[in-house]
Amino acid sequence: MLYQRSSALFKEAQEVIPGGVNSPVRAFNAVGGTPIFAKSAKGAYVYDEDGNRFIDYINSWGPMLLGHAFPPVVDAVIEKTKLGTSFGMPTAIETEIAELAVSMVPNIDKIRFVNSGTEACMSAIRLARGFTKKDKIIKFAGCYHGHSDSFLIAAGSGAVTFGTPNSPGVTQGTAKDTLLARYNDLENVKELVEANTNEIAAIIIEPVAGNMGCIPPVDGFLEGLRHLCDAHHILLIFDEVMTGFRLAKGGVQELKGIKADIVCFGKVVGGGLPVGAFAARNEIMNYLAPLGPVYQAGTLSGNPLAMAAGLAMLKAVNADTGLMNRLEEKTKYLHNGIADALNKNGVAHTINSIGSMISVHFAEGAVVDFDSAAKGNNETFKTFFHGMLNAGIYIAPSAFETWFITDALTYEDLNATIAAVEQVAKTL
């Protein structure tokens, strides 16, 4: 494929935008080459500025559960736009989508809408600290909760020490209140809790990880976290920005039958527009201003266009009784097809999948946490990525990102993807 227009646009963008992109992963730094500039998308396909068509497994990093330019979402946004794009005042549609979300998700009474997943997680942590009157949090290596200072933390010098900043601009003072644990390692979490008795406000986790590739929780892990939080008066926060309304209508809480104290949303809940949200039971949410002392605000929070898109999306998801089964079946079909193609060519790999999330790790052995994910062969992934791209298959330009399955994908698309893997595997 030719990418001349994308190359020219990237050169122009670098003059006025840092790195030529407004989010680092788009820059292709992890895989080399020039990023593809999208021009349009419809259903399962994205089209670039050079006229190339790709079967899309990024799907705007998750929101396009029902495909790009999903007509009910497009129509809702167009009609709402005609009435005005923003008011800075309450609107009826905010209550309508809130009522629907609360009815779909277990264990929540109230929800507040914000503008991004980062904002949702940042606000959830502040709320947890205000509610518990404790300062420290536990997060997991490899889980991404946005670019708020509290979350950009690397491992400390030992299992029970506080973290250190892994981005300039994050202060040591902020880092000292973030403890870093190993995903799927309950004993490690217990060590941190016991070493910081009565100091931990919350444990925040992607209940299915998507930012070190797709990594589901091992049996008993989430249940163990719930028990640990109950025993030590710690709030359990599920970051369901990726998984909410995607792995089940009620997210991982419904899928795994585990109660979280606070749940964060993004992606699907906005139907492709910039929306985040966080939710909890009444006694926690009532700590938020204007009812309570914990301040959180946003000029564009509850923006009518974003609420219209999100409401149309959630209505469609809620009404489709076969959606989750179809997505899971397509994911399993793709999983098995890719595994067969790689096995035929002797390519070492591990595939993790759950629901409509899947990732290929070019590593031997189980991939259950960040350390095991990091053992993957990145050079193999680079070759794989560019081979797939040239075959018209667009996957995430990073070995540490999940693929997202959309209902718009046909089995013809899946077969074309598997065929591309077979061809690319011969070069690995």
ROMARFI-918242 format. One record per residue: residue in three letters; x, y, z of N, C-alpha, C in turn. Coordinates in steps of 0.2 Angstrom, whole numbers, plus 2048, in hexadecimal, padded with zeros to 3 digits. Example, Ala and Ser with C-alpha at 12.3 -4.5 7.8 and 13.67 -1.06 7.14 Angstrom:
REM ROMARFI-918242
ALA8427E482783E7EA8278427F0827SER8407F58238447FB824840800827
//
This chain:
REM ROMARFI-918242
MET8047FA800800800800804806800LEU80280C7FD8058127FD802816803TYR80781A80680581F80B80782680AGLN80882880480B82E802807834806ARG8018348057FD83A8087FE83A810SER7FD8348137FE83381A80583681CSER80A83481881183681A81283E819ALA80F84181480F84881480B84C819LEU80584981B80284C82180584B827PHE80984682880D84582F81284A82FLYS81684B82981B85082981885782BGLU81285982880F85F82A80D860831ALA80B85A83480885A83B80E85B840GLN81485883E81985984381C860844GLU81A86483F81C86B84081886F845VAL81286D84680D87084B80A86C850ILE80C86685080986185680F85D858PRO81085D85F81685986181685285FGLY81B85085B81B849859816848853GLY81384D85180E84C84C80784984DVAL8068478548008448567FE84785DASN7F784685E7F58488647F4843869SER7F683D8687F783886D7FD83386BPRO80183286F80882F86D80882886AVAL80382486B80381D86880281E861ARG7FF82385E7FD824857803825853ALA80982785680F82985381382384FPHE81181D85181481784E81B816851ASN81D81A85682481985982681285BALA82180E85D82280785F82380285AVAL82180485482180084E825802848GLY82780984882A80C84382680E83DGLY82881283982481483382081B835THR81C81C830818822830810820832PRO80D824836806822838802824832ILE7FC8208327F782082D7F282682FPHE7F182A82B7EC82F82C7E582D82AALA7E082D82E7DA82A82C7D6830829LYS7D282E8247CD8338217C6832822SER7C482B8237BD82A8247BD822827ALA7B78208297B681A82B7AF81882BLYS7AD81282A7A680F8297A680882BGLY7A28068307A27FF8327A87FC834ALA7AB7F78317B17F48347B77F7831TYR7B67FC82C7BC7FE8287BE80682AVAL7C48078297C780E8297CB80F823TYR7CA8158207CD81781A7D281D81BASP7D881C8187DD82181A7DD827814GLU7E182C8157E28318117E482F80AASP7E78298097EA8278037E58237FFGLY7DF8228027D981E7FF7DA816801ASN7DE8148057DF80D8077D980B80CARG7D780580C7D28038107D57FE815PHE7D37FE81B7D67F98207D07F6824ILE7D17F08267CC7ED82B7CF7EF831ASP7CB7F28357CD7F683B7CC7F2842TYR7D27F18457D17EE84C7D37F2852ILE7D47F98507D57FE8557CE801857ASN7CA8028527C38058547C380B858SER7C88108577C881685B7CA814862TRP7CE80E8637D080B86A7CA80986EGLY7C580786A7C080386E7B880686DPRO7B780C86C7B080E86C7AC80B867MET7AF80A8617AA80885B7A880085CLEU7A57FF8617A27F886279E7F685DLEU79A7FA85A7957F88557977FB84EGLY79D7FD84D7A07FF8477A1807846HIS7A58098427A681084079F81383DALA79E81983F79981D83C79281983DPHE79181684378B812844785817843PRO78081683F77B81B83D77781E843PRO77581A84877181D84D775822851VAL77C82185278082685578182C851VAL78382B84A78383184677D835846ASP77783284577183584577083984BALA77183685177083A857774840858VAL77B83F85677F84585677D84B852ILE77B84984C77984E847773852849GLU76E84E84C76885184E769856854LYS76D85385976F85785F77385D85DTHR77785D85877B863856777868854LYS77186785176D86C84E76A870854LEU76A86E85A76787185F76C875863GLY77387586277887886577D873868THR78387586878987086978B870870SER78987587478B87587B78887B87FPHE78687A88578287F88978588188FGLY78987C89278B87E89978687E89EMET78087A89D77A87A8A17788728A1PRO7748708A677286A8A676D8688A0THR76D86289D76986089876585A899ALA75F85989775B85389875F84C896ILE76384D89176684788E76B844893GLU76E84889777384689C7708418A1THR76A8438A376683E8A87648388A4GLU76283889E76083389A76582D899ILE76B83089777182B89677382889DALA77382C8A277582A8A97708258ACGLU76A8268AB7658218AD76681A8A9LEU76781A8A376981489F76F8118A1ALA7748158A277B8128A477A80E8ABVAL7778128B077680F8B67728098B6SER76D8088B27698028B176C7FC8AEMET7727FE8AA7757F98A777B7F68ABVAL77E7FA8AF7847F88B37827F68BAPRO7857F08BD7837EE8C47877F38C9ASN7847F48CE7877F78D47887FE8D4ILE7858028D07868098CF77F80C8D0ASP77F8128D47798168D577981C8D1LYS77F81F8D07808268CD7868268C9ILE78682A8C378B82A8BF78D8328BDARG7938338BC79483A8BA79983A8B4PHE79683E8AF79A83E8A879F8438A8VAL7A58418A57AB8458A47AD84589DASN7B384789B7B48488947B9842891SER7BC83E8967C18398937C2834899GLY7C582E8977C682989B7CB82B8A1THR7D082F89E7D58328A37D28368A9GLU7CD83A8A77C983E8AB7C583A8B0ALA7C28358AD7BE8308B27C282D8B7CYS7C882A8B57CC8278BA7CF82C8BFMET7D18328BD7D48378C17CF8398C6SER7C983A8C47C383C8C97C28368CDALA7C28308CB7C082A8CF7C582A8D5ILE7CB82B8D47D182B8D97D08308DEARG7CE8368DB7CD83C8E07C783A8E5LEU7C28388E27BC8368E57BD8318EBALA7C182C8E97C38268ED7C78298F3ARG7CC82D8F27D08308F77CB8358FCGLY7C78388F97C283D8FD7BE838901PHE7BB8338FE7B682F9027BA82B908THR7C08289067C382490B7C7828910LYS7C982E90E7CE8339127D582F913LYS7D682C90D7DD82990D7E082B906ASP7E782B9067EA82E9007ED8298FBLYS7EF8238FD7F381F8F87EE81B8F4ILE7F18198EE7ED8148E97F280F8E7ILE7EF8098E57F28048E27F08048DBLYS7F58048D67F38028CF7F87FC8CDPHE7F77FA8C77FA7F48C47FF7F68BEALA8057F38BE8097F48B98067F28B3GLY8067F68AD8037F48A77FC7F68A6CYS7F97F88AB7F27FB8AB7F38028AATYR7EF8058A57EF80C8A37E880F8A5HIS7E98148A97E38188AB7E381F8A9GLY7E68218A37E68278A17ED82B8A3HIS7EE8318A17F48348A37F48398A9SER7F08388AD7F083C8B37F683A8B7ASP7F983F8BB7FF83E8BF7FF8388C3SER7FA8368C67FA8308CB7FB82A8C8PHE7FA82A8C17FA8238BD8008228B9LEU8048278B980B8278B58108258B9ILE81081F8BC81581D8C18188178C0ALA81F8168C18228108BF82480D8C6ALA8268068C58278028CB82D8068D0GLY82C8058D68318078DB8368028DCSER83A8038E28407FF8E383E7F88E5GLY8387F78E78367F08EA82F7EF8EAALA82D7E98EC8267E78EC8217EC8F0VAL8247EE8F68207F28FA8227FA8FBTHR8257FC8F68278038F68238078F1PHE82280E8F281E8128ED8228128E7GLY81E8158E28208158DB82481B8DATHR82781C8D482B8228D28288248CBPRO82982B8CA82682D8C382982A8BDASN8258298B88288268B282682B8ACSER8258318AE8248378A982683D8ADPRO82B8418A982C8488AC82684C8ADGLY8268508B28208538B481C8508B9VAL81D84A8BB8198478C081E8478C6THR81B84A8CC82084B8D18218458D6GLN8268458DA8278408DE8228408E4GLY81F8468E581A8468EA8148428E8THR8128438E280C83F8DF80E8388DFALA8148368DC81682F8DC81682B8E2LYS81782E8E881882B8EE8118288F0ASP80B82A8EE8058288F08028238EBTHR8068218E680481B8E18088158E2LEU8058108E48098098E58088058DFLEU80D8028DC80C7FE8D680C7F68D8ALA8077F38D58067EC8D68077E88CFARG8087E18D08087DD8CA8017DA8C9TYR7FF7DB8C27F97D98C07F87D18C1ASN7F27CF8C37F17C88C47F57C48CAASP7F87C98CE7FC7C68D47F97C98DALEU7F57C58DD7F17C78E37F57C78E9GLU7FA7C38EA7FF7C38EF8037CA8EFASN8057CC8EA8087D28E98047D88ECVAL7FE7D88EA7F97DD8EC7F97DD8F4LYS7F87D78F67F77D68FE7FD7D9901GLU8037D88FF80A7DB9018097E3902LEU8077E68FC8067ED8FC8017EF901VAL7FC7EC9027F67EE9077F97EE90EGLU7FC7E890F7FF7E79168047EC918ALA8087EE91380E7F291480B7FA915ASN8057FB9138028029137FC802917THR7FB7FF91C7F57FE9207F2805921ASN7EB8059207E780A9217E981191DGLU7ED8109187EF8159147EC81590CILE7E981090A7E780F9037E0810902ALA7DF8158FE7D88178FD7D58138F8ALA7D88118F27D580D8ED7DA8088E9ILE7D88038E77DB7FF8E27D88008DBILE7DC8038D67D98048CF7DC7FF8CBILE7D77FC8C67DA7F68C27D57F68BCGLU7D97F58B67D57F38B07D37EB8B1PRO7CC7EA8B37CB7E38B47CC7DE8AFVAL7CC7E08A97D07DD8A37D47E28A0ALA7DB7E08A17E07E589E7E07E5897GLY7E17EB8947E17EC88D7E77F088BASN7EB7F38907F17F788E7F77F488FMET7F77ED88F7FE7E988F7FC7E388AGLY7F87E58857F47E08817EE7DE886CYS7EA7DA8837E47D78877E77D288CILE7E57D38927E77CE8977E17CE89CPRO7DE7C889C7D87C78A07DA7C58A7PRO7D67C68AC7D87C58B37D87BD8B4VAL7DD7BA8B87DD7B38B97D77B28BEASP7D57AB8BF7D07AA8C37D27AB8CAGLY7CD7AF8CE7CE7B08D57D17B78D6PHE7D47BA8D17D87C08D27D37C68D4LEU7CE7C78D07CA7CD8D17C67CC8D8GLU7C47C58D97C07C38DF7C57C58E5GLY7CB7C38E47D07C58EA7D17CC8EBLEU7D17D08E67D17D78E77CB7DA8EBARG7C57D78E97BF7DA8EC7C07D88F4HIS7C27D28F57C27D08FC7C77D4900LEU7CD7D58FD7D27D99007D07E0901CYS7CC7E38FC7CA7EA8FD7C47EA903ASP7C07E59037BB7E59097BE7E5910ALA7C47E19107C77DF9167CB7E5919HIS7CD7EA9147D17EF9167CE7F6915HIS7C77F69137C47FD9127C780190DILE7C87FD9077CB8009017C68008FCLEU7C68058F87C18058F27C48028ECLEU7C07FE8E97C27FA8E37C07FE8DDILE7C48008D97C28048D37C48008CCPHE7BE7FF8C97BF7FC8C27C08018BDASP7C58018B97C68058B37C38018ADGLU7BD8038AC7B97FF8A67B98048A0VAL7BE80889F7BE80D89A7BE809893MET7C18038937C17FF88D7BC7FA88DTHR7BB7F78937B67F18947AF7F2895GLY7AE7F88987A77FA8997A27FA893PHE79D7F78937987F688E79B7F2888ARG7A17F08897A47EC8837A47E4885LEU7A77E288B7A77DB88C7A17D888FALA79C7DD8917957DB8937927E2893LYS78B7E28937887E88947897EB89AGLY78A7E78A078C7EA8A67947EA8A7GLY7987E98A279F7E98A37A17E38A7VAL7A77E38A97AB7DE8AD7A77DC8B3GLN7A47E18B67A07DF8BC79B7DA8BBGLU7987DB8B57937D68B37967CF8B1LEU79B7D08AD79E7CA8AA7A17C68AFLYS7A47C88B47A87C48B97A47C48C0GLY79F7C88C179B7C78C779F7CA8CDILE7A37D08CB7A77D38D17A47DA8D2LYS7A37DC8D87A17E38D97A77E88DAALA7A77ED8D67AC7F28D77A87F88DBASP7AC7FC8DF7A98028E27A98088DEILE7AD8098D97AD80E8D47AF80B8CEVAL7AB80D8C87AC80B8C27AD8118BDCYS7B38108B97B48168B47B28138ADPHE7B08188A97AE8168A27B181B89DGLY7B18198977B381D8917B181988BLYS7B481B8857B481787F7AC81687DVAL7AA81087E7A380E87C79E81387FVAL79E81688579981A888798820884GLY79D82288079D82887C79B827875GLY79B82187379982086C79E823867GLY7A48248697A98278657AB82E866LEU7A783186A7A883886C7AC838872PRO7AF83E8747B383E87A7AF83E881VAL7AE8388847AA83888A7AD83388EGLY7AD8348957AF83089A7AA83089FALA7AA82C8A47A582C8AA7A88288B0PHE7A68298B67A78258BB7A18258BFALA7A081F8C379A81D8C679B8198CCALA7968198D17978168D77908168DBARG7908138E078A8138E478981A8E7ASN78381B8EA7818228EC7868248F2GLU7878208F678B8238FC7928268FAILE7958238F479B8258F279A82B8EDMET79582B8E87948308E47928368E7ASN78E8368ED78C83C8F07918408F3TYR79883D8F379D8418F67A08468F0LEU79D8468EA79F84B8E579B8518E6ALA79F8578E479B85D8E479685D8DEPRO7908608DF78F8658E478C8628EBLEU78B85B8EB7888588F178D8578F6GLY7938568F47998548F979F8598F8PRO7A48578FC7AA85B8FC7AF85A8F7VAL7AE8548F37B38538EE7B28568E7TYR7B685B8E57B585F8DF7B785C8D9GLN7B285C8D47B485A8CD7AF85E8C9ALA7B28608C37AE8648BF7B08648B7GLY7AC8668B37AF8668AC7AA86A8A7THR7AC86F8A47A88748A07A487089BLEU7A886B8977A48678927A2860894SER7A285F89B79F85889D79885889CGLY79685289978F85289778D856891ASN79285788D79185A88678B857883PRO78685B88078085887D782853877LEU78785587378985186D78B84A870ALA79084A87579384487778D84087BMET78984387E78383F88277F83C87CALA77E84087777983D87277C83786FALA78383786D78783186A78782B86FGLY78882D87678982887B78282487CLEU77D82887C77682687D774821877ALA77582387177381F86B77781886CMET77D81986D78281386E77F80E873LEU77E81187977C80C87F77580987DLYS77080D87A76A80A87976A805874ALA76F80586F77080086A7737FA86DVAL7787FB87277B7F58757767F287AASN7727F687D76D7F38827687EF87FALA7667F18797607EE8757627E8872ASP7687E787076B7E186C76D7DB871THR7687D68717697D187676E7CC874GLY7707CC86D7757C786B77C7CA869LEU77D7D186B7837D48697897D186CMET7897D087378F7CE8767917C7874ASN78C7C287378E7BC8707917BC869ARG78E7C08657917C185E7987C385ELEU7997C88637A07CB8637A57C6866GLU7A37C286B7A77BD86E7A87B7869GLU7A37B58657A47B08607A97B285ALYS7A97B98587AD7BB8537B47BC856THR7B57BD85C7BC7BE85F7BF7B7860LYS7BB7B28627BD7AB8627BF7A885BTYR7BC7AA8567BD7A884F7C47AB84DLEU7C57B184F7CB7B584D7D17B2851HIS7D07B18577D57AE85C7D77A7859ASN7D37A38577D479C8557D879C84EGLY7D57A184A7D87A18437DF7A4843ILE7E17A98477E77AC8487EC7A784BALA7EA7A38507EE79E8537F079984EASP7EB79784A7ED7918457F2794840ALA7F179A83E7F679D8397FD79E83CLEU7FD7A08428047A184580779A847ASN80379584980678F84B80878B844LYS80578C83F80778983880E78B836ASN81079183881679483681B79483CGLY81979184181E79084782079784AVAL81B79B84B81C7A284E81A7A1855ALA81F7A285A81E7A28618197A8863HIS8147A686680F7AC86880A7A986DTHR8077AE8708017AD8757FC7B2873ILE7F67AF8737F07B38717EB7B4877ASN7EA7BA87A7E57BA87F7DF7BE87CSER7D97BB87E7D37BE87C7CD7BD881ILE7C97C28817C37C18867BD7C6882GLY7B77C38827B27C787F7B47CA878SER7B47D18777B67D48717BD7D7871MET7C17D58757C87D78767CD7D1874ILE7D27D38717D77CD86F7DE7D186ESER7E37CD86F7EA7CF86D7EF7CA86CVAL7F37CB8687F87C68667FF7C8869HIS8027C486E8087C587180D7C086EPHE8127C386B8187BF86881D7BC86EALA81A7B887281D7B687881B7AF879GLU8207AB87C81E7A487E81C7A4885GLY8177A08878147A088E80F7A488FALA80C7A48948067A88968087AF897VAL8037B38958047BB8967FF7BD89BVAL8017BE8A17FC7C08A67FE7C68AAASP8037CA8A88057D08AB8097D48A7PHE80C7DA8A98107DE8A58177DB8A3ASP8197D78A88207D48A78207CF8A2SER81B7CB8A281A7C589D8187C8896ALA8147CE8968137D18908197D488DALA81D7D78918237DA88F8297D588CLYS8287CF88D82C7CA88A82B7C8883GLY8267CB8808247CA8798297CD875ASN82A7CA86F82F7CC86A82D7D2866ASN82F7D886882D7DE86582F7DF85DGLU8347DC85B8367DC8548327D8850THR82F7D285382A7CE84F8247D284FPHE8227D685481C7DA85381C7DF84ELYS8227E284E8237E88498227E5842THR8257DF8408247DC83A81D7DA839PHE81A7D783E8137D583D80E7DB83CPHE80F7E184080B7E683F80B7E9838HIS8117EA8358127ED82F80F7E8829GLY8107E282A80E7DD8268067DD825MET8037DE82B7FC7DE82B7F97E4828LEU7FD7EA82A7FB7F08277FB7F0820ASN8007EE81D8017ED8157FB7E8812ALA7F97E48177F47DF8147ED7E2815GLY7EC7E88187E67EC8197E37EA81FILE7E77E88247E47E782B7E77EC830TYR7E37F08337E67F58387E57F383FILE7EB7F18427EB7EF8497EE7F584DALA7EE7F48547F17FA8587F97FA856PRO7FC8008558038008548077FF85ASER8067FA85E8097F98658087F2867ALA80D7EE86980C7E886C8087E8872PHE8077ED8758047EE87C7FD7F187CGLU7FA7F08767F37F28767EE7EC873THR7E87EC8767E47E78747E17E986DTRP7DE7E48697DA7E58637D37E5866PHE7CE7E98627C77E98647C37E785EILE7BF7E28607BA7DF85B7B47E385BTHR7B27E48557AB7E88547A67E4850ASP7A07E585279B7E184F79A7E1848ALA79D7E784579D7E883E7A17E383ALEU7A67E083D7AA7DB83A7A67D5837THR7A77D38317A47CD82E7A97C882FTYR7A77C282E7AB7BC82E7B07BC828GLU7AD7BF8227B27C181D7B87C581FASP7B67CA8237BC7CE8267C17CA82ALEU7BE7C682E7C27C28337C67BD82FASN7C37BA8297C77B58257CD7B9822ALA7CB7BF81F7D07C381C7D67C5821THR7D47C68277D97C782C7DE7C182EILE7DA7BC82E7DE7B582F7E37B482AALA7E07B58237E47B481D7EA7B881DALA7E97BE8207EF7C38207F47C1825VAL7F27BE82B7F67BC8307FA7B682DGLU7F77B18297FB7AC8268007AE822GLN7FF7B381E8047B681980A7B981DVAL8087BD82280D7C18268117BC82AALA80E7B782D8127B28318187AF82DLYS8177AE82781D7AB8238237B0823THR8227B68258287BB82582B7BC82CLEU8277B98318297BA83882F7B583A
//
